[in-house]
Amino acid sequence: METFEVKRGLVKQIMEDGGLTALAGNYFDNVKDEGDDSFVGSFGILISVSGQYNEKGKLVVDVEQMKGEELSNFLSGEGGREKAMESRQRWSGFLDVATGYSAKQRGDKAKEGAKKASKAKSAISQGRHLMKMADFDTEVVEKAEEIISEIEEALESGDFTRAASRGEKLGKLLG
């Protein structure tokens, strides 16, 4: 399961154009609507491709790809290598349109998210360390623990932007 950032306003545009299921139909075979504008399809070496936009407007996809002997047999069959390359091209093309970002931009967004998550985790560590070392009022410690809980929730839900901003707030509170 992977989650991708989506360009602002794109989800609304795709929904107006028939939804994610309709978009997937342009790239994959046997596309079925799974409700809530989620889909399941397949193509070539991609045994199963499923996806939907989550409540935060991010694209959540799951891909099952051929492996081992099954993949070897597919590739050695007539036109197998070409079909495998086409599978990868269709997958990449689908992601480009469904997210509004190129492969490089998707990679950059993922790095950006990881950096924000790291900053938020660091803020928790620093905050806890500071609270052990310094003598803060009970009120400040309670507020800090509340913010730490918010950071942990945001990290758990994959909202790294919120986690990072709460981390900054924690730093200001204890700084």
Helices and strands as residue ranges (DSSP letters): E 2-4, H 10-16, H 19-25, E 29-33, E 39-43, E 46-53, E 59-65, H 68-76, H 80-99, H 103-133, H 138-157, H 160-174
